Amino acid sequence: MNRQDAVAPTTSISRRTSLALGLAIIATNGVMAHHSAAMFDLTRTFALTGTLTKVDWRDPHVEVFLDAKNDAGDRDLWRLETGAPSWFRNRSLPKATLEQAIGHAVTVDGVRAKDGSSFGYLYRLVFADGEVWDLR
């Protein structure tokens, strides 16, 4: 075996290791940008009725914003996230339907953030006309 042959396996392993490391870093960036369901209290669902004020239709989650009264009678602005826009498109749930509901009463079911803030994950949306979107 000559000197080149002795170096080649190390170089090959090094390239494979570098490639694997690079792919791991790329994959991790996507995971880091996305959070898990661990931030929500999945043991208790809630229902809330209020006025839909905004729809944010973008990746990684569609978000809806709801102005609703709390137990003290004060107004809270809720931010509720759900699946990606592609999830809605694959189920023929159009963005236009959500946008047309802005300014109207809706009822939502979901799970709240563990920190108790007005943030949650949306499971179900009931529009003023009675149309229901089950989002699980």
N, C-alpha and C positions, 0 to 999 in steps of 0.2 A: 504494500500500500504506500503510495507516495504522499507527500505533505498535503496536497490539495484534497485528496480523499479523506484525510484525517480531519480537515477543517469543515468539509462540506456538511456532515451530519449536524454539527453544532450550529452552523449557519441556518440550516433547514429548520432545526428545532427553534432557534431564535426567531425566525420569520413566522413560524406557526404560533409561537407564544405571543409575539407582537400582534399578529392578526387577531388572535383570540382575545387578548387584552383590549385591543381597539374596539372589537365588536361588543365586548362587555361594557365598555364605557359608553358606547352609543346606546345600547339597550338600557343602561342605568339612567341615562338622561331622560328617556321617555318615562321611565317608572317614577323618577323623582318629580317630574312635572305633574304627575297624576297622583292623587292621594287614594287611600283605601277607605272602605266603609267604616274603619275603626273609629273615625271621628264622630260617628252617629250612634245614638242609643237605639240599637235595633230591637230592644226588648219592649219598647213602648211606642205605639203609633199615636198620632194626634190628628184631629180634624180642625180645620180653620176655614172660616168664611170671611172674605174681604174683597177689595177691589183690585183687579189685576192692573198694575201700573206700568210694567215694563217687561219686555221679553228680550233676552240676550241669546241669540241663536248662533252659537259658535262652539268650536271644539275647545276643550274636550267634553264639556257639558253644556246643554241648554240650561239657562237659568231663567226663572220667572220671579217677578217681584210682586209682592202682595201687600197692600195697605189694609191692616186688620186691627180691630180693637182688642186690647188685652183684657185681663180680668178686672183691672182697675178702671176700665173704660177709656184709657189712653190709646192713641194710635201707635202701632208698631209697624215698621217696614220690614217685611220678611223677604229673605232671599232663599229660594228653593232651587236646588239643582236636580237634574235628572240625566237621562242618557244623552249621547252625542247626537248631533243633527242627522247623521247617517242612520241611527237607530230609528228615528222618527220617519225618515224617508222610506226605509225598508218596510214600515208598517202602514204606509199611506196616511200618516198623521201630518198634515201640512202646516208649515210655518204660518201661512196666511190665517188659518183658523185661530191660532194663538194671538196673532197681531190684531185681528178683528175683535178679540175679547178684551183688549186693553180699554180700561175705563168702565168695565162691567163687573158685576159680582161673579165670583167663582168660589167653589168650595174645594179644598185640597185635603188629602190625607197623606201623611208621610211620617218620617222619623226626624227628631230634632237633634241638633248638635249636642254632644255631651257637655259642652261648656255652658249650655243654657241660653246661648244667644238666639237671636231670631233668624237662625239659619237652619236649613234642613234638607232632607232628600225627599223628593216628590215621588209618591207611589201612585196617586190617583188624582185626577183633575175633573171636576164637574162644572161644566159651563152653565151660564144663566138659562140657556134653552133646553137644558137637561142632557145634552150630549156628555158622555162619560169617556174619558181616556184612562184606561188602566195601564200604568206604566211599568209594571213589574214583569 
